[in-house]
């Protein structure tokens, strides 16, 4: 994802957040850092990044499957 070339829209935010919580998806560290700047994710030692409350809100109904994360 070329974050320098384009702003992170809602769809790319959701995809990046799903990359943090879904073990089947590859995590994009550049997108994760962009989520941190936006306040949608935070750095953590155990998993690298995790969604904030705002990040879970952006995920909306898609978050239900990952709430035990």
N, C-alpha and C positions, 0 to 999 in steps of 0.2 A: 504494500500500500504506500503510495507516494503522498505522504501527508503534507509535504511542503508544497505540492502542486495543487492540492484541493483541500477545502475545509472538510472537517469530519461531519457528515450529515447524520441524521437519525439512523439510517440503515447501516452505515459503517460503524456507528457506535454500538448498535445491537450486535453486529457480527463480531466486533472486537470483544465485547463483554461475554458473548457466548464462547469465544476462544479462551477466556479466563476460567469459565466454570465447567465447560464440557470437556471431559478427558479425551473424547474422540476427535476433537478439533486441535489443530496446531495453533499455539499461541504466537502472536505477532508482538514482539517486545516493543517495537516502535509504536504500534497502535496502543499498546498497554500504557506506554508513557504519555501518549496524547490523552488517554482517559484519565490519567492522574492529574494532568494539567487542567482538565475540564471538571475535576472533582467527582468523576464517576467511578474511579478505582483508587486503591491505595496500595502502596508497597507493603509486603509482609515477608517475613523470613521463610516461612514454611513452604509457601506456594509461589512466591515471587510477587504476585499481584492478586488482589481480590476486589470485587465490586463494593462500593460504598452503598449506603442506603439509597442514595440518588441513582446509582448504577442499577440496583435491583428494580427501582421504579421505572427506569428507562426500558428494562427488559420486559416489564409488564407481565402478561400471561405466560410468556415463554419462560419466565423464571420459576414457575411452579415445579418443574421437573428437577431443578437444581437447588432448591431451598435448603437442603441438608448439607450443602457444600461447606 
